[in-house]
Amino acid sequence: MVEPIRLLAKRLLAGPDLEPVLDAAILVEGSKIVALGPRAKLGEPADCVSIDLGSATLMAGMIDAHMHTFGVSSTGLHALPFEREPVRALTAAAELRELLHAGFTSARCLGSSVGPDLKRAIAAGFIEGPRLLAAGRFLSSTSGTWDAMPVPLAEAAASGEIADGPDGFRTAVRQRVRDGADFIKLGLSKGPGGDRYHSWGDDPARQATTMTVEEVRAAVDEAHRNGIKVSAHAIGDAAVNLALDGGVDVVEHGYGIAEETRRRLIDTATIVVTTISQLHFHRAAYDAFHYPAWERAVYERHWMAMKRDFERGLAAGVRFALGTDLIGRPTHPLKEAAMEFIFATEWGMSTRAALQAGTARGAEVLGLEATTGIMAEGMTADVIGLDGDPTADIAAVRRVSFVMKAGAVVRNSLPASGSMPQH
């Protein structure tokens, strides 16, 4: 029998409002938080292992609500249809371990054929990584968002990533469910004919939609019948409205939109997942990886539109959750996911709101809000310790010294009293 664990720290951010508790303690039994508050109030139960984290701040584990387990070089995504899946899975597993050690105890893989199997391996304890929820393969129409790979159409269709017509999308959703998907990821926008950046389009103000509303509704209906949510890659006004008309649960990216569309997002309480990191890390790699001038111009247009609509969305009351859209090394390493908190605050989000968007709101996106995302009695013990107070200095989310996932200590960079159960 595993002994209870008592975590001690200078500060604890408790509950949905991140209320600070000083000279704090958390009591963990098995995988659950059974008590938390001032250490003087909790006392020291018998047969308890104490871990004193000194001046650390304890908070709920961070959640990346949008990432990918591609397992190929980020500079060579053209290899996705050709690289062997075992190699991809092993490569992605190494980065998932780094993501967990960076303080992310849950993550949502929104497109990768190896995602569902990595989820199973993590859940079974064979590899180390965040609690992973996975969409499996993308779902696109012919010539849609992700149907631009240099492979013949027959081979692309055989991959299962392409569907057409309401019945086709129903069948494809059933196939995803059979493969173990936790979400459906639809592609609703792309660049119009002639654009060089097919999946995101050369200009966020000039996007083409890729599906009919009947197709979207069929996919959503089939997913909901199977008890899973639908996310949509949607850039541009028409695509975001298509997502809302079709009943999509979560909008990914969601910029390049009009004020009326922004109001629809608010009125329907639809969550928009940020993906600032995706563009930031492209921009940071321009020189080192020799991006051509046309590609730099594309990313600059998207960067400006994303920033503008994030700021407008904040002012209007759009519900944002933090997701990175990171895809792996070398340009987009998963372990840098905490940068999304910093970018969000640089664009106007308060530190407290950013912390909530990257924990409790992320848990809502994943459908895990009843079990994780906040520090409270009865919740799963997903706990991280930071050097500093992130409500005062958001950069503290990058200074992770302690990680506990479901009651098991994954990482502890500080001396601790007593023996600790290891993940």
PyMOL commands that set and color helices and strands:
alter all, ss='L'
color gray80, all
select helices_A, chain A and resi 39-42+77-79+85-101+115-123+153-158+165-178+213-225+237-246+259-267+276-284+293-316+334-336+339-346+351-357+360-366+394-398
alter helices_A, ss='H'
color red, helices_A
select strands_A, chain A and resi 5-14+19-29+32-38+49-52+57-60+62-67+104-109+131-134+183-187+189-190+208-209+229-234+250-253+271-274+319-322+383-386+400-405+408-412
alter strands_A, ss='S'
color yellow, strands_A
deselect
rebuild
show_as cartoon
